[in-house]
Amino acid sequence: QHTYLRYECADAFSLSCSASATPSIPHSSSILSFLPNNSNSSNNNNNALLLSPAGSQLIAYDLRRGLPLLKIGHSEILSGGIGTGDALNSSQVISLDVATSAHKHESKIATGWVDGSVRVFSLSAFACDSEGGLVRSLLCRLKSHHKDDSLRDALTLNGHASAVPVVVFERSSAPVRLASGSVDGTVILWDVVAETGLFRLLGHTGPITGIVFVDAKRDIGGGGKRVSTRIGDGLITSGSDGLVKVWDLNGQCCIQTLVGHRGSVGCLALGILHSNHDDGTTENDHRRARIVTGCVDGQIRVWSVEEKHSHEVGNEEALTSSAENGDANNQENHDETSNSNEDICHYMGSLHPPSNLPTSKTANNEGIAAIHFHPNGKFLGVCRSNDRVIEIYAVRCELEAQKKRRRRLQRRREKQNAASNTEKQTTKKRGMLDDPESEEENNITDNHTSKETETTHDSIKATDEFEYRGTVRSTHKIRGFAFVPTPERRGGIRIAVALATNAFEVYSLPPPPKNGGAPVTAEKVSTLDMYGHPTGIRSVALSSEDSMACTVSKNVIKIWNVANRSCLRSMTAAGSSVNNSKTATSYYCLCVAFLPGNTHIVLGTREGHILIMDVASGDLVYTEENAHDGAIWSLDLHTGQNHDAMSLVTGSADKLVKYWDIESQEEEHRQQHPMVVHARTLQMADDVMCVRFSHSTDPTKRLLFVASLDSTIKVFFDDSLKFFLSLYGHKLPVLAFDSSDDDTILASGGADKSIKIWGLDFGDTHRTMYGHEDSITDLRFVKRTHNFFTCSKDKTVRFWDGDRFEQILLLNGHASEVCCLAMSRTGAFVLSGGMDRQVRVWERTKDIVFLDEEKERQLEEMFDKVDGREENTADVLLSAKRDAEGGLNDDDEDVDKPQSEAAVKQSILSVSAGDRIMEAIETADKESKEIAQFKRLKEEKGSVKHRAPNPMLFGMEPPEYVLWVLRSVKSVDLEPSLLVLPLSHVERLMHYLILLLRAGKGIELCAKISVFLVKSHQAQIVSNRTMMTPLRELQTLVRLRTTEIRDTIGFNIAAMRSIARFANEKKNQRIDYEGKSSIKDIWAGLGLGA
């Protein structure tokens, strides 16, 4: 069998924000966050880094210098231990959240991925000071065996079966819990310290769009006195099903559902409003927590999350608020939620921009995409879908909110009085047949007016607390934004915006004038567009020394340093128009190549022009306008045998193949730039899709390959342009082909998804291979081999053997169709660029590929995908109960459906871990029987011979070996692996747990496993009477051992506090260095020994 070396993804670049580049992934409102930068450098003092998801990585940018400082990636571990284990993950990051400890020595970054994983990165403060953090090469890693601290292994939590667009940390001094929401409508609460899932919340029927932690409160009335009490931790979630749910995490149930949204709820934000006066003092009033929701109908609804006062909020004020804000149709739902004493959240109204602003015209048409509070709680930002504007609202202090409410009520009373006066003046005279006006009607009217005035006086609307402050207007559509936590001078704020053009912009919103006035408009401070393409990458080319790479997307050309993935030059393909020299014309570039010397690049455009640009200066030095009458789809270069002549060939949609000689421009006292001169023309019958030279250096043997729209490949002699061969067999046009170095075979791929291997001696078809699921866009041979790479619109890159006609590798990683490839001259790496605007670097490793293992791994991945689409545990339990009881009614199904379940998910790793546990139990049972048999023979024969330890158990006793295997399983995969065990193995495992607890070994792990097994197999254990005796003993041992551990930990904590208190008392005492007093023992008298 032939030997192949594995190619793995080492890095990816040319992508700044994946949310703007991959529209196929689910939308997430949390795509930007700020990472505290605590480096010792004076340039980065108190400067937070902007963290953004970029494909399979996270990139941190320094906004002041406009440079990326840190790149965080996750190594992908393939099933079966295949590969180096150090390849870049093939999935995509779609959401993130950052939590910093109280001392800011370490930050935790939670990320949600498309494959349903939640990964938590722990980042130390010194990693943020890395200047060369952009290099992530497998070759360098294998040579040095050094692992960067910023790229260390992350905590992986598997529990979701679909993409995770929302991840949120618990806001505390030491974040322990993490909540994640997926597209399938489930929310999982994770314990980051224990590395396990606590439970899964069920209730939403659509994707989760927002999650916030909140301390839920409610009032309990008794005896005419109202008392405020806590009900424990709370969680508020929003979904595209139009519901906002309030969860009690202690009871794992939903305690309130906020309805009234006319469509899906796109985002959710929680803000703790700070009441600061102008003089800088802070009010010591009650806690003001507000929930702001954004809906697809364009409404910004505000809810209060606080205890209700002794007064009651009336229906009239809520009805008036909704009538003013356009919510009269759904007001009955708001009345129910706002008047219930048991509710946690109470509706306050909605926010609207002023009617005289241009943004108010689109406010009712576009849905809300993102809502964020400023870290200081004084500002609120709202961004709408497919819009370029961010609305900024300022939070009034409580005194100003009361003044605003009183002015609003006064204006309302004046309008009512004016209306009543007008009505009295226009009232018709009462006739003799009219009924007299009764006193009851007057009393009812007066009571209604007094109640309405009273309830209006007692309530505060959302417009009383929030004031429209200003507008942020960007240059392109906004995909996400975040407030910069660094304080601005004179009370202004800064906003970082992620654009749809794969770029960032920073805006500064100045404070309002003291005398008031119209809302202000933010000013753009900086733009960061150097490190990302605005559109999909059409072509990629490598220099002759593989040191530089050129990528092309529409009218933007970027030059990259391949070694450290940094952008050297960003150029725009624009020149003066033919008719008007003052007007700049932008060109749409389709193909690119480096000219010999690597100082210039040549480009083919959709308009039919040939451009030559200088790499050093970035200027357009030559333009051959109207070189073709149609789009130039392909171009290729070749040099003479002595490198004395250079020739360029171009293929266009005008059915022509043109030869161009590259010469120097005749310019005096200037640098001589190259230019192209038309030499020959080859007429074709159809549009030319691709042209390529053969690799022969002999001009008499050099061939020219031309693929046309008639699905054939024509082969011509380069020197005479005589027809040689016609290769036909593709059913659809050929889009890419390449020949081997020895010019013996030609590989071609087209829109028919097939790859054909042709012999160049007679033009016969050697083999037709299939594998891609969509059109093949590019094909490149590895130098000095018959192996080649192909890329396709099915988002994959594949590695093939052209001699044995087999697929070697399937490389995943792109989120959209892959358009182009670039192979290095030594075959050490290959670059792939796609419409997801990223370039992935595939490097050759020393790991050997075995085709049978690759096929088995692909089958396992297919099995894992099918397993991920299975029903939830709650649905399985309901179906089993329905079958047992002979069917349930539809009404009973909603009532009996549980609201939470265990946060477990079976995967290939958990199944393999369960197999290891079963194998360990069986091996331990076999060893226990042999030990018992040996002891029996020893007692009968009286032999003193010792039994040798079993090497299969590494010389350990059977219980110790089972404990060693249990410890080798990751905490995340422990519970799913225990669910794989059959009941017979569960009984044996409980037996070994009893032996381990008797010996006092692995107490915490044994207690955790014991509780989980009893909860999972409760019905089987209760029905089996033989397990009752060991179960009672297990219960006694778990309580005894855990009590001992608790006492030990309590004693140690008390001792450490005593030592800290003693050291704090002695640290300020003066030490007598000149005295002859002996050194005192600080441990004396503490009972801890010397």
HELIX and SHEET records of a PDB file:
HELIX    1   1 SER A   18  ALA A   21  1                                   4    
HELIX    2   2 SER A   42  ASN A   44  5                                   3    
HELIX    3   3 SER A   79  GLY A   81  5                                   3    
HELIX    4   4 ALA A  125  ASP A  129  5                                   5    
HELIX    5   5 LEU A  138  SER A  144  1                                   7    
HELIX    6   6 ASP A  149  LEU A  151  5                                   3    
HELIX    7   7 ASN A  315  ASN A  325  1                                  11    
HELIX    8   8 GLN A  331  ASN A  339  1                                   9    
HELIX    9   9 THR A  359  ALA A  363  1                                   5    
HELIX   10  10 GLU A  398  GLN A  425  1                                  28    
HELIX   11  11 GLU A  439  ASP A  458  1                                  20    
HELIX   12  12 ALA A  462  GLU A  465  1                                   4    
HELIX   13  13 ARG A  489  GLY A  491  5                                   3    
HELIX   14  14 LEU A  851  GLY A  868  1                                  18    
HELIX   15  15 THR A  873  GLU A  885  1                                  13    
HELIX   16  16 ASP A  890  ASP A  896  1                                   7    
HELIX   17  17 ILE A  908  LYS A  941  1                                  34    
HELIX   18  18 PRO A  951  LEU A  953  5                                   3    
HELIX   19  19 PRO A  958  SER A  968  1                                  11    
HELIX   20  20 SER A  971  LEU A  979  1                                   9    
HELIX   21  21 LEU A  983  ALA A  999  1                                  17    
HELIX   22  22 ILE A 1003  SER A 1016  1                                  14    
HELIX   23  23 GLN A 1018  SER A 1023  1                                   6    
HELIX   24  24 ARG A 1025  MET A 1027  5                                   3    
HELIX   25  25 MET A 1028  LYS A 1066  1                                  39    
SHEET    1   A 4 TYR A   4  PHE A  13  0                                        
SHEET    2   A 4 VAL A 839  VAL A 849 -1                                        
SHEET    3   A 4 PHE A 829  GLY A 834 -1                                        
SHEET    4   A 4 VAL A 818  MET A 823 -1                                        
SHEET    1   B 4 SER A  33  LEU A  35  0                                        
SHEET    2   B 4 LEU A  49  ALA A  54 -1                                        
SHEET    3   B 4 GLN A  57  ASP A  62 -1                                        
SHEET    4   B 4 LEU A  67  GLY A  73 -1                                        
SHEET    1   C 2 SER A  75  GLU A  76  0                                        
SHEET    2   C 2 ALA A  87  LEU A  88 -1                                        
SHEET    1   D 4 VAL A  93  THR A 100  0                                        
SHEET    2   D 4 GLU A 106  TRP A 113 -1                                        
SHEET    3   D 4 SER A 117  SER A 124 -1                                        
SHEET    4   D 4 LEU A 155  ASN A 158 -1                                        
SHEET    1   E 5 VAL A 166  PHE A 169  0                                        
SHEET    2   E 5 ARG A 177  GLY A 181 -1                                        
SHEET    3   E 5 VAL A 187  ASP A 191 -1                                        
SHEET    4   E 5 THR A 196  LEU A 201 -1                                        
SHEET    5   E 5 SER A 900  GLU A 901 -1                                        
SHEET    1   F 4 ILE A 208  GLY A 222  0                                        
SHEET    2   F 4 LYS A 225  GLY A 239 -1                                        
SHEET    3   F 4 VAL A 244  ASP A 248 -1                                        
SHEET    4   F 4 CYS A 253  LEU A 258 -1                                        
SHEET    1   G 4 VAL A 265  ILE A 272  0                                        
SHEET    2   G 4 ALA A 289  CYS A 295 -1                                        
SHEET    3   G 4 ILE A 300  VAL A 305 -1                                        
SHEET    4   G 4 CYS A 345  LEU A 351 -1                                        
SHEET    1   H 5 ILE A 368  PHE A 373  0                                        
SHEET    2   H 5 PHE A 379  ARG A 384 -1                                        
SHEET    3   H 5 VAL A 389  VAL A 395 -1                                        
SHEET    4   H 5 PHE A 466  ARG A 473 -1                                        
SHEET    5   H 5 VAL A 520  THR A 521  1                                        
SHEET    1   I 4 ILE A 478  PHE A 483  0                                        
SHEET    2   I 4 ILE A 493  LEU A 499 -1                                        
SHEET    3   I 4 PHE A 504  LEU A 509 -1                                        
SHEET    4   I 4 GLU A 523  LEU A 528 -1                                        
SHEET    1   J 4 SER A 539  LEU A 542  0                                        
SHEET    2   J 4 MET A 548  SER A 553 -1                                        
SHEET    3   J 4 VAL A 556  ASN A 561 -1                                        
SHEET    4   J 4 SER A 566  THR A 572 -1                                        
SHEET    1   K 2 ALA A 574  SER A 576  0                                        
SHEET    2   K 2 ALA A 584  SER A 586 -1                                        
SHEET    1   L 4 CYS A 589  PHE A 594  0                                        
SHEET    2   L 4 HIS A 600  THR A 605 -1                                        
SHEET    3   L 4 ILE A 610  ASP A 614 -1                                        
SHEET    4   L 4 LEU A 620  GLU A 624 -1                                        
SHEET    1   M 4 ILE A 632  THR A 639  0                                        
SHEET    2   M 4 MET A 646  SER A 652 -1                                        
SHEET    3   M 4 LEU A 656  SER A 664 -1                                        
SHEET    4   M 4 PRO A 674  GLN A 683 -1                                        
SHEET    1   N 4 VAL A 688  PHE A 693  0                                        
SHEET    2   N 4 LEU A 703  SER A 708 -1                                        
SHEET    3   N 4 THR A 712  PHE A 717 -1                                        
SHEET    4   N 4 PHE A 723  TYR A 728 -1                                        
SHEET    1   O 4 VAL A 734  SER A 739  0                                        
SHEET    2   O 4 ILE A 745  GLY A 750 -1                                        
SHEET    3   O 4 SER A 754  GLY A 759 -1                                        
SHEET    4   O 4 THR A 765  TYR A 770 -1                                        
SHEET    1   P 4 ILE A 776  PHE A 781  0                                        
SHEET    2   P 4 ASN A 787  SER A 792 -1                                        
SHEET    3   P 4 THR A 796  ASP A 801 -1                                        
SHEET    4   P 4 GLU A 806  ASN A 812 -1                                        
END                                                                             
